[in-house]
Amino acid sequence: MVLMKGASKDPKSDQSKLKKRSRSTEKARARSLPPDRVFACAGRGTTGAIVELRYGIQANIGLDLSYPSPIRRCWAVPNFEDVPNPGFFMLLALPQRSALLHISHDHSEVSEKDQDAANFDLLSTTIAVYSSRDLVIQITATNVTIVSAQSW
């Protein structure tokens, strides 16, 4: 049992007072955050944390996209194409399929690749992706796809 100053004999009324106090504290904290700070979830499990990105540097959001379908997860993968089209790909896990977006190096252009133009399985939803400098492994509900710099 926890005793607090001004506690009543009715524990339900004390709990409602605590809930009201915590809600007002949360609202005050939300109002006190400056709008120019960017936070992200980092890590996993017990080593996870909420971290601030670009602390001390003005956070500029370079690209803001709307996608017509809900995105479950996304991964940045390298661009192995031999064309003069530098940038990177975003592999999106959608509820029923996957999507591959090409994003230019300066974030000014975004284009979606179709299944015929992509070396990835876009017909199934992506479950996991491993990405390195010269290799990408995509695991979907139906396939495992390995894409390397030599396969383009």
KASUL-V376790 format. One line per field, one symbol per residue. phi: phi as a letter, one per 40 degrees, with the letter a starting at -180 (. if undefined). Layout:
phi->???
This chain:
phi->.bbbcgccccccccccccccccccccccccccccccbbbacbgagcccacbccfcgbccbccabbbbcbcbcaabcbcccccccbciabbcbcbdbabbbbcbcccgcbbbcccdccbcbcbcbcccaabbbcbabbbbbcbabbbbbcccc
